[in-house]
Amino acid sequence: MQFEMKHEGNRSRAKVLSFKPKNSEKGKADPRVDAIWDFLDAGGSRADAFDKLVALIDFGCNDAYFLTGLLCEMGGNDLAQNFEKAFFYYKTSAETTGLVEANLGVARLYYRGRGVEQDFEKAFSIYSQIAKDKNNPVACLVLGRMYLFGHGVDKDLSKARTYLEEAAGNRYAFAYAFLAVVAKEERRMFQSIIYKLKAAALAILLRCTGEEDVRLRSS
């Protein structure tokens, strides 16, 4: 498989790589899709990668749907964002492969109202199922955020804290940032400051080890 090398910036590349599904590591997913992940890791053109992925989909490669959706959502220097297409590819990936990351993509677009009408209830349902079945820290992080701000559910600081502490236990930087908000609303000002410092320190540490670290994600 041949690619044209048009390099993306390091931060842009890392943001895509932080969404790479664990069950798409080499030897488990279609090797042609793995080759495209490697190509993106090397800073290759997202537009070129997108064209190759669509060609794989045309040949019946279900493993290509998720990364195609991710590229549509993220866009890039040479690829325009298209949230409608992102939603379609994520949903198809979720239905054909059952990837957790594909389901997270569908929930994320419902939550943000991108490419589909905003629907907190559908987002909450998907995140809840993933948290229950997979104990996924990203799902726990967003559920905590939803309970914190009352997005699609009744505001509940206790439930928000429970979910956010689960994500924080997995060293997700944004979990500490949201726990700081919880503590502030509970008038625990000193603890709020501690959480803010932990969030900042962890974010710096994770960025030093690699911008693609999944624990820097907010959704």
Beta strands, then each sheet from edge to edge (+ up, - down):
end
